Amino acid sequence: GEDVEQSLFLSVREGDSSVINCTYTDSSSTYLYWYKQEPGAGLQLLTYIFSNMDMKQDQRLTVLLNKKDKHLSLRIADTQTGDSAIYFCAERGGSQGNLIFGKGTKLSVKP
Amino acid sequence: KAGVTQTPRYLIKTRGQQVTLSCSPISGHRSVSWYQQTPGQGLQFLFEYFSETQRNKGNFPGRFSGRQFSNSRSEMNVSTLELGDSALYLCASSLEGALRNYGYTFGSGTRLTVV
């Protein structure tokens, strides 16, 4: 079946790079997404990548996709305290085309 | 432009009652999806409406239902509430939904507590 896995926690120091990893199972997924959720808020779309791409860069964010291993990563350069949040990886795939989310990675940024 | 608006933000209901949540999508967006977020199960897809028709449905019991109006606003209803229905209910809108990659824009959610 369809499943998305993420590690639950990541702690980094301010100014360092953060790398959040995700694995997915549906090889037919066409788009993969990264969402950010701050406390008490909804989900904010950070970036997405099409399945025929290997990499996408958007300012401090870099997304890497290894389709062979079904592995997706999000790198945040120069991580700031304002980046502290829960980050969700999601795939759009399956028969219904809805988003399937991982459980989220809680990023803590220490000053 | 205005984002996705969900009302109410917070709701407390007792077991056995029913509840209706509302979602107004971004102007011009015709697809509205609903997700349930709980600490244990994470984010789970409830259903998607497009042009007033339910296009997709997740694996939830029939107590969960929804509808979409001609102005694309959507409501979801949960009847005979159970304690396990306590969750953050998120609505997301997009231009075309599952058929295209227009990223879904989420609202801030409605926090439902069942006591």
Interface residues (C-beta under 8 A of the other chain):
Chain A: T30 Y31 Y33 Y35 G40 A41 G42 L43 Q44 L45 Y48 F50 F88 A90 R92 Q96 G97 N98 L99 I100 F101 G102 K103 G104
Chain B: V4 Q6 S33 Y35 G42 L43 F45 E48 N56 K57 G58 L90 A92 G97 A98 L99 N101 G103 Y104 T105 F106 G107 S108 G109
